Amino acid sequence: MSLSEYFENSKGIGVLATADKEGVVNVAVYARPHMKDENTATFLMADRLTHANLQSNPHAAYLFVESGGGYKGKRLHLTKTAEDDSPEAAEALRRRPRMEVCESPEGSKTYVVTFRIDKVLPLIGSGDRS
């Protein structure tokens, strides 16, 4: 199954980890990525710590745990390649209407942040079968 199909059809919870230029780590709950192709993932991102970290350090990791029990999921190693702060770009990617509890403070931007997928690993283990 391709990554695009996987994230389109899998339900679960995701966590995006970033670090600032000094290496101070932040983790935040994030929805499934929007897959442009098998090597490119995009996330909608509020103007908060995760986004701020990516301004000085383009590397991130995304962990996705599938619903339904057990330890199934994916880990993605990512490098930021682009971002777009236009409201039209953000609205085009939304899967559902914004929820009040998740909204950013009035006047803050939502960014469409694009990443190159550097490595894909299973949730558990190295992915090597040697």
Buried (B, 14 or more C-beta within 10 A) or exposed (E): EEBBEBBEEBEBBBBBBBBBEEEEEBBBEBBBBBBEEEEBBBBBBBBEBBBEBBEEBBBBBBBBBBEEEEEBBBBBBBEBEEBBBEEEBBEEEEEEEEEEEEEEEEEEEBBBBBBBBEEBBEBEEEEEEE
